[in-house]
Amino acid sequence: MGYDEQNIAINEINESLSVYAKNIGSLSRKISFADFFHDKMLIIQAIRKGLPYKIFTQIKSFTPFTDSDWAEYLDLSLKTLQRYRDDADFYFKPIHTEKIFELAEVTNFGIEVFGSSEKFYRWLNTPSLALRNHKPAELLRDSYGKEMVMAELTRIDHGIFA
């Protein structure tokens, strides 16, 4: 995804998240994708409400993950994920919404750390000595793995390399 495409995707997500936050009753101001991850109470409210498929589609376009990756991360079949797409009023269950937000948060921070989506995606799919030679993408299946990936991104952001 090029820089312009990335900005367009972020702007769409910003707009949709602002409307979504107003609908769950917690914000009257616009919110950015990055700000969303700093407001833990908003995240909790959003998880409990569930995420509409439309916003998932926008988040999905911003991340490096394929439909197959998403199905695996969400522990759903690819057919089920495709069926959800066809339901205009579909909202993900809280457990799936939480995982979508986790992967979006990793992507947002990773692009911030590496300065480009291409560099982040390359890192995500390269075995890391600091992560016991696992690819960071492999660890994103569960919350503990996600925290390890975020911690490694924080170390990289601060110039601490393993």
Buried (B, 14 or more C-beta within 10 A) or exposed (E): BEEEEBEBBBEBBBEBBBEBBBEEEBBEEEBBBEBBBEBEEBBEBBBEBBBBBBBBEBBBBBBBBEEEBBBBBBEBEEEEBEEBBEEEEBBBEBEBBBBBBBBBBBBBBBBEBBEEBBEBBEBBEEEBEBBEEBBBBBBBBEEEBBEBBBEBBEBBEEEEEE
